[in-house]
Amino acid sequence: MEAILIPSGPSHPPAAAASSEAELVSGALAGMPEAWEALLVRCRKTSYLVALQLLGSREDAMDVAQDALLRLVRSLDRFDTARSLTPWVAAITRNLVVDLVRRQKVRRADSLEALLSQGGVEMADHSDSPEADAERRELRARVARAVRELPPLYREVIVLRDYQDLTYDEIAGVLEIPRGTVMSRLHRARSLLRGALASGTPPKGGAG
């Protein structure tokens, strides 16, 4: 696999970090190293976390994130700067995850439950005053365990909505399905999760 350096932290200059996505894309296409670095840092976390939440394996997630950034670099000139980067990166990553699963090379070395318990992954929090106490951490771990057991078509809408905070329309674009289908799958996914959390058994779902 062709290698690309995935920045491990915010080492880019403050000016680049504060730039808009459109400015970063323009600067990167103009050959500005600091714009490329800031852009890759901005996309790295999204790509890695989407892959991690869908696959449950750090090693696979890093491989997918590496490939996703390569695809981003190669197709950046086709990116519509009127749109947000996050759904675009999520779509690239999700497609790579699907390809990986189809090749049956997934190594589930780390579960979402373990990563949540270590504070490595957080769900998007819409509450007014989130509290990181033991009861909340336990609930996140239980939810993560149930999410991991969801059928893929339900798991991915939960990941994109509740972990990545994408809108219904953005999710529809990522998955290439109607907005109404996103809403129905999300409703079904949450119903399955509620049932699993109430019963303590893995969720069971049908087609959606």
Secondary structure, 3 states (H helix, E strand, C coil): CCCCCCCCCCCCCHHHHCCCHHHHHHHHHCCCHHHHHHHHHHHHHHHHHHHHHHHCCHHHHHHHHHHHHHHHHHHHHHCCCCCCHHHHHHHHHHHHHHHHHHCCCCCCCCCHHHHHHCCCCCCCCCCCCCCCCHHHHHHHHHHHHHHHHCCHHHHHHHHHHHHCCCCHHHHHHHHCCCHHHHHHHHHHHHHHHHHHHHHCCCCCCCCC
